[in-house]
Every structure is written in structure tokens, then in C-alpha cells.
Amino acid sequence: MITLDTGDRLAIHERLAACAWALDTGTVEDFVTCFCAKGTLEWDAFEELQTWQGHAALRHFASFLRDLPTSAGRQHHISNTVITPGEDCALAKSYVTVALRQGDGPHQLYVMGWYEDELRREDGDWRLWHRVIRDWSGPVLANFAGQSGERVARPLPAPLLPMRYRP
């Protein structure tokens, strides 16, 4: 188990925030460098798991979102981050909500979920090795009355179909 000092924890928080800022400002290369060279992003909310691995695939993901006309005005809000040491990595879980500005409003809450992150040191910096985007549904709500804890998958919306990466 590794030891995480205050500097490590601050650097991890900064990396998570930098990743959100890069996506929301369309700075694709800044987003890509938030990940390790062989890092993976998974979006586990749909019927079919969406996966992007490596910088070329992550560049495709961020470029697709930047170029999607409905993406302008999007903001990722990350909070309640809990960081724990792993065997050779740092583990983080965070709430994530994505708001979408629509003219003068009302603004839409687009995503309500959480990130499950594994970060590793690469080139002296903490970077995302593996990120899973999950909906706030299913297993995370298993302890509540009326909730089965079963994963709730939804169809991939048609505008997101080209987001899939095919090298």
C-alpha cells in the first residue's frame, strides 16, 4: 500500500479539476495529458460499455465533445472526492454533475453520477490511469428502500453514437 501525503492529495485534486476544466473549455490536449499514455476512460451508463484507451482514443473523445454543437456551455462539477491509497496507485471517487447552459435558462442537469478513478504517477505527476463514469443509480443506491441495487443501463443517445472510437 502506498502512502499519500498532503502534497499527493492536493496534486490529485488539481488533476481531477484540470480534467474537468479541459473538457469544459474544449482544450483537447490538456484533457489528454490528464491521463497516462495508456490510460483508459470508460462510460458505464449505457447498454454497451463505452471505452477509450490511450491518448489517440482520449483525443477522439474530447474532440467529439468539443465539436458537438450542444456541448458549448457544459460544466462538470466534481465534489465530495474521497482519495484512498491503493497497492501502487491512488484511488478516488467523486460525485459528478454536468450542467448544460441553454441560452438564458433554465439550464439542464445533463449527468448525475460519479467518477471512480485510479491514478498513477507518470513522468513525476499524478495522472488518470483508469476512469469509470457511472450513473447515480443501481449498485450505489442498493442500501435504500425500494432500490434493487441492479445496474440500470440506458440506450446510448443517437447524438453520441459517433463518440465511439474505432482506430
C-alpha angles and dihedrals in degrees: 000000000000124000119238117203127193091269091054092049092049091048090051092050089049091050092051091049092046090054092054093045091050093052093045095049096042095242095148099181091051088054092049093051090055086073132066113255090260095032122144134218119195127185106203101182102090135071089259119044110243113217135184118181127183131012096287092055093043089050088053091051095049094042091050092053092045092051096045105105092219093055098076108106096026119143128190113210114198120189146150091041115184116195122195132175118253132194095277100348145046119257122209135179122190139174112246129193124176118206121193120208111224111188110286092342168203088208120215128236098226103178132018112183146092142268122232106198137185114194129191135182113259123170088354095303134098109251135172111267096173130006125182119192110208133183118241091251141080119030096013089062097044093113094061126093113261094020120116096196089230118141111260112214125187132194117271105255112247095242088059097052094095088054089081112105119231111174 
